[in-house]
Amino acid sequence: MGIEEMREPTFLVLAALADGAKHGYALIREVEAISDGRVTLRAGTLYAALGRLADQKLVRPSGEEVVDGRLRRYYDLTDAGVETLATQTARLRRNAAEADRRLHSRTRPGTATA
């Protein structure tokens, strides 16, 4: 997957891991918070995404613990994951700046000079 093809949920998973390792349920909550509730991941979707990201060497398992009899597996960004997130963030920032520039330079209806 090229960086330009990254889907929003994938970007949000990487963003959620930017400040440190998290377990699956915490990632689901964090993605929802980052997206202001627009993106809600189901567990199966999250773990499939984490598997793909691990195959791409962007995330890695970083530990496990048992809490209330349930296994929590933690995930963290790799160096390549940090670099990919930074590149994607910069690309989105450039695109947003260009869209903003175009919106602000737009001639408003009724203001054009003849």
LUMBA-235411 format. One record per residue: x, y, z of N, C-alpha, C in turn; residue in one letter; residue number from 0. Coordinates in steps of 0.1 Angstrom, whole numbers, plus 5000, padded with zeros to 4 digits. Atoms other than C-alpha are relative to their C-alpha. Layout:
BEGIN
- n_east	n_north	n_up	ca_east	ca_north	ca_up	c_east	c_north	c_up	kollum	tormar
- X	Y	Z	X	Y	Z	X	Y	Z	A	NUM
...
This chain:
BEGIN
- n_east	n_north	n_up	ca_east	ca_north	ca_up	c_east	c_north	c_up	kollum	tormar
- 5009	4988	5000	5000	5000	5000	5009	5012	5000	M	0
- 4992	4988	5000	5015	5033	4990	4994	5010	5010	G	1
- 5004	4990	4990	5014	5062	5014	4988	5008	4996	I	2
- 5011	4992	5005	4989	5081	4992	4987	4992	5001	E	3
- 5012	5009	5000	4965	5051	4995	4995	4997	5014	E	4
- 5004	5003	4986	4963	5050	5033	4986	5005	5003	M	5
- 5014	4997	4996	4927	5049	5045	5000	5007	5014	R	6
- 5001	4993	4987	4916	5070	5074	5001	4991	5012	E	7
- 4998	5008	4988	4911	5042	5099	5014	4995	5003	P	8
- 4986	5004	4999	4946	5030	5092	5009	5011	5006	T	9
- 4993	4988	4995	4960	5065	5097	4997	5002	5015	F	10
- 5004	4998	4987	4940	5068	5129	5006	4990	5010	L	11
- 4993	5011	4992	4954	5035	5143	5014	5004	5002	V	12
- 4986	4995	4999	4989	5048	5136	5001	5012	5009	L	13
- 5000	4988	4992	4981	5082	5152	4997	4996	5014	A	14
- 5003	5004	4986	4966	5065	5183	5012	4994	5007	A	15
- 4988	5006	4994	4999	5047	5188	5012	5009	5000	L	16
- 4989	4990	5001	5021	5078	5182	5005	5004	5014	A	17
- 4995	4997	4986	5023	5085	5220	5003	4989	5009	D	18
- 4996	5012	4992	5030	5050	5231	4991	4988	4997	G	19
- 5007	5013	5002	5019	5014	5231	4987	5000	5007	A	20
- 5013	5001	4995	4983	5005	5236	4995	4986	4997	K	21
- 5006	5013	5003	4962	4973	5238	4988	5003	4991	H	22
- 5011	4999	5010	4933	4966	5214	4989	5009	5004	G	23
- 5012	4992	4996	4904	4980	5234	5003	5015	5002	Y	24
- 4995	4986	4999	4924	5012	5242	5001	5006	4986	A	25
- 4999	4995	5014	4931	5016	5205	4986	5003	4994	L	26
- 5014	4997	5005	4894	5013	5196	4995	5013	5006	I	27
- 5004	4988	4993	4886	5040	5222	5007	5012	4995	R	28
- 4991	4989	5004	4915	5062	5211	4996	5005	4985	E	29
- 5003	4997	5014	4906	5060	5174	4986	5008	5000	V	30
- 5013	4993	5000	4870	5070	5182	5002	5014	5006	E	31
- 4998	4987	4995	4882	5099	5203	5007	5010	4990	A	32
- 4993	4992	5010	4907	5112	5177	4991	5004	4989	I	33
- 5009	4997	5012	4880	5110	5150	4987	5007	5004	S	34
- 5012	4994	4995	4854	5128	5172	4988	4991	4998	D	35
- 5011	5010	5001	4833	5096	5170	4996	4996	4986	G	36
- 5004	5003	5014	4832	5094	5132	5005	4986	4996	R	37
- 4995	5013	5003	4853	5062	5131	5000	4991	5012	V	38
- 5001	5010	4989	4844	5033	5153	5004	4986	4995	T	39
- 4995	5013	5005	4864	5001	5148	4994	4989	5009	L	40
- 5003	5012	4993	4851	4967	5157	5013	4992	5003	R	41
- 4988	5008	4996	4876	4943	5173	5006	4993	4988	A	42
- 4995	5008	5012	4878	4921	5142	5007	5009	4990	G	43
- 4994	4990	5009	4885	4951	5120	5013	5005	5005	T	44
- 4988	4995	4995	4911	4964	5143	5011	4990	4999	L	45
- 4990	5010	5000	4930	4932	5147	5004	4996	4986	Y	46
- 4996	5002	5014	4929	4926	5109	5010	5011	4995	A	47
- 4991	4989	5003	4944	4961	5105	5013	4999	5006	A	48
- 4988	5001	4993	4970	4955	5131	5009	4989	4994	L	49
- 4992	5010	5007	4980	4923	5113	5006	5005	4987	G	50
- 4994	4994	5013	4984	4941	5080	5011	5010	5003	R	51
- 4989	4990	4996	5004	4969	5097	5012	4993	5005	L	52
- 4988	5008	4995	5026	4943	5114	5007	4994	4988	A	53
- 4993	5005	5012	5032	4926	5080	5008	5010	4993	D	54
- 4993	4989	5006	5042	4960	5067	5011	5005	5008	Q	55
- 4989	4996	4990	5066	4964	5097	4997	5014	5005	K	56
- 5004	4986	4995	5047	4996	5108	4997	4999	5015	L	57
- 5002	5002	4985	5036	4982	5142	5006	4986	5004	V	58
- 4995	5013	4995	5048	4954	5164	4993	4998	5014	R	59
- 5004	5003	4986	5035	4936	5195	5011	5005	5009	P	60
- 4990	4995	4991	5052	4951	5225	4998	4995	5014	S	61
- 5002	5006	4987	5040	4930	5254	4986	4995	5002	G	62
- 5013	5006	4997	5011	4912	5270	4999	5001	5015	E	63
- 5003	5001	4986	4995	4912	5304	4986	4994	5002	E	64
- 5013	5005	4997	4965	4895	5320	4993	5009	5010	V	65
- 5008	4991	4991	4939	4918	5335	4986	4994	5001	V	66
- 5013	5006	4998	4908	4904	5351	4998	4987	4993	D	67
- 5000	5013	5006	4916	4870	5336	5000	5001	4984	G	68
- 5000	4998	5015	4918	4885	5300	5014	5004	4996	R	69
- 4987	4997	5006	4949	4887	5279	4999	5014	4993	L	70
- 4999	4988	5007	4958	4922	5268	5014	5000	4992	R	71
- 4988	4999	5008	4983	4924	5239	5002	5014	4996	R	72
- 4997	4986	5003	5000	4958	5234	5007	5000	4987	Y	73
- 4994	4998	5013	5011	4972	5201	5006	5014	5001	Y	74
- 4992	4987	5001	5036	5000	5193	5004	5002	4986	D	75
- 4994	4997	5013	5049	5018	5163	5014	4995	4999	L	76
- 4986	5002	5003	5081	5007	5147	5006	5013	4995	T	77
- 4994	4988	5006	5106	5032	5134	4994	5003	4986	D	78
- 5006	4998	5013	5091	5027	5099	4986	5005	5002	A	79
- 5014	4995	4998	5056	5033	5114	5000	5014	5004	G	80
- 4998	4985	4996	5068	5066	5130	5002	5008	4987	V	81
- 4997	4993	5012	5082	5076	5096	4988	5001	4991	E	82
- 5012	5000	5009	5051	5066	5077	4989	5009	5005	T	83
- 5010	4990	4994	5028	5085	5101	5005	5014	4998	L	84
- 4995	4986	5003	5050	5116	5098	4998	5004	4986	A	85
- 5002	4997	5015	5050	5114	5060	4986	5002	4997	T	86
- 5014	4998	5003	5013	5109	5059	4994	5012	5006	Q	87
- 5005	4988	4993	5006	5137	5084	5004	5012	4992	T	88
- 4995	4988	5008	5028	5161	5063	4992	5001	4987	A	89
- 5008	4999	5013	5009	5151	5031	4986	5005	5002	R	90
- 5014	4995	4997	4975	5157	5047	5001	5015	5004	L	91
- 4999	4986	4997	4987	5190	5061	5002	5008	4988	R	92
- 4998	4993	5013	4999	5201	5026	4987	5001	4993	R	93
- 5013	5000	5007	4966	5191	5011	4990	5009	5007	N	94
- 5009	4991	4993	4946	5209	5038	5004	5014	4998	A	95
- 4996	4986	5002	4967	5240	5034	4996	5005	4986	A	96
- 5004	4996	5014	4961	5240	4996	4985	5002	4999	E	97
- 5014	4998	5000	4924	5235	5001	4996	5013	5007	A	98
- 5003	4988	4993	4923	5263	5026	5004	5012	4992	D	99
- 4995	4989	5009	4943	5286	5003	4989	5002	4989	R	100
- 5010	4999	5011	4918	5279	4975	4987	5005	5005	R	101
- 5013	4995	4994	4888	5285	4997	5001	5015	5003	L	102
- 4999	4986	4997	4901	5318	5008	5002	5009	4988	H	103
- 4998	4992	5012	4910	5330	4973	4988	4999	4991	S	104
- 5012	5002	5009	4876	5320	4959	4993	5013	4999	R	105
- 5009	4988	5002	4856	5349	4944	4986	4997	5006	T	106
- 5013	5002	4995	4825	5352	4964	4989	5005	4990	R	107
- 5011	4996	5009	4792	5354	4945	4996	5015	5003	P	108
- 5004	4986	4998	4783	5390	4939	5011	5010	5002	G	109
- 4988	4992	4997	4818	5403	4945	5009	5002	4988	T	110
- 4991	4999	5011	4833	5398	4911	4999	5013	4993	A	111
- 5000	4987	5007	4843	5429	4892	4999	4997	4985	T	112
- 5002	5002	5015	4832	5433	4855	5010	5007	4992	A	113
